[in-house]
Amino acid sequence: MSSVRRIVVGTDFSEGAEQALLRAVALAADWGASVVLAHAYEDQSAQPRSDRQDSLRAHLDALAARSGAAERGVEVETVLRRGAPWEKLLNLAADSGADLIVVGSRGQRGELRGGLLGSVTTRLVAMSCRAVLVVPPDREPWS
C-alpha cells in the first residue's frame, strides 16, 4: 500500500492536463488518496476579475465532475489560484501536505524550444521537492 494520501493535479484545461487528471484519479482510487485539482492563472484578461474567476471555477468544477472520481470514491477538491502556475502548484502542494504532483507533459503554453516538456512542467520538475509524475500525451486513460 502506498503512503500517498494527497495528490495535487495541475490543469490548464488542455488535453494533456485532462490525461494527467485521469491518471491521478486512477492512482488515488488505488491508494485511497484524495485529489486537489488546481488551476493557476496569470491575470492578463480584459474580462473583470470576478467574472473570469467565476468562469474558471465553473470550468474547473466541470472537469472534476467528468473525471470519474466520484464513481471511484475519490474526493476531489478544486482550487483556483492567481499567479505563475509552477509557483502556485508548488505552494499548494506544500500547503495541502501533498505527497505527489501530477501534470501533463505540456499544455497550452507548449514546449520549450527543443524540449519534450512544456515550460510549466519543466519549471515544476526542476523546483519541486516532492515527487512529480509527468503524464505523456496521446495515451489511453488508465483505469
N, C-alpha and C positions, 0 to 999 in steps of 0.2 A: 504494500500500500504506500502510495506517495505521501510525502509530507506537505505537498502543495495544497493550500487551503483557500487562497485567493489569487485570481488571475486578472491582470489588467489587460484589456484589449484596446488598442488604438484604432480609430476609424476615421477616414476622410471620405467615407461613403463610396469608395472605389470598389471595383470587383475584387481586387486583391485584399482589401480590408475585410470584405464580406467573407472571403475564404478564411481569413485569419480568425474571424469570429466563429465560424462553423467549427474550426479546429479546436478553438478554446472551449467551446460548449461541449464538444465530444470529450475532451480531456477532463473538464470539470465534472461531467457526468460519471466518468470512470473513477475519478479520485474523490468524489464527494466535496468538491470545491465550489466556490461561488465566483461569479464573473463581474468585473467592473468594466462596463463598456464606455469608453471615453472619446469625446471629440474635442480637439483643441483648435481654435480658430484665431487667426490674426485679423483684427478689425480693420478692414480696408474697404468695406462696403459703404455705399451711399445710403443704403437702407437704414432706418432708425435702429439703434442697438436692440431695443426691446422686441421689435418685430423680427429682427434677424435671430435673436435668441429663441423666440417662440417657434420660429420655423425650424431652426436647427434641433431644438428639443423634440419637436414632433417627428422629425426625420430619424433622430436617434432612437426614440421610443418605438417607432415602426420597425426599425432594423432589429432591435432587441426582440420584438414580438414575433417576427418571422424567422428568427434564428432557430426555433425549435427547442429553446432552452426550457420553457415551461413544461412541455411534453416529456422532457427528460429529467425533470425535477431539479433543474439548475436555477438558482436565484441569480438574476441579472440586475445590477444597479446601473443606471445610466448617469453619466456625469458630463457636464459641458463646462469647458474652461476657456478663458481668453488668454492667448499668448502663443509663444513658439511651441509647436506640437511636441517636439522631443523633450523640452524642459517640463512641460505640463504633465506628460506621461511619466517622467521620472519622479516628479513631485508627488503625483497621485499614487504611484506605486509605494513610495515611502510613507505617505500619509495613511494609506489604507492597509499597510502591512502585507502587500502583495509579495508572493514568492516567485512569480513569473510574469513577464510581459510578453504578449503575443501581438505581432504586427505582420502585415503583408510585406513582401519584398520591395514593392514600390507602389505608389498610389498616384494621386492627382499631380503631384509635383514632378513625377518622373524620376529617372535615374540620373545619377551624377555622370558626368562625361566619362565614358569608357568603363563605367561600373556596372555591376549586376544588381546593386541595391539602390533604392531611392535615397534621396538626400536626408529625409527624416529618419528612415531606418538606419542609415549609416551613422548618423549622429547618435541615435539612441543606443545602438550596439556599442559604439565607442565609449559612451559616457556612463552606461549602466553598471551598477554594482550588483544587480540582480540578473538572473538568467533571462535571456531574451530568445524567444522562439520566432524565427522568421519563416513565414509560410510562403512557399513559392507560388507563382501564378499558374493558372491553367491546370490545376489538379482537380481530381474528383474530390468532393467534400468527404471527409472522413466520417464514418458512422460510429 
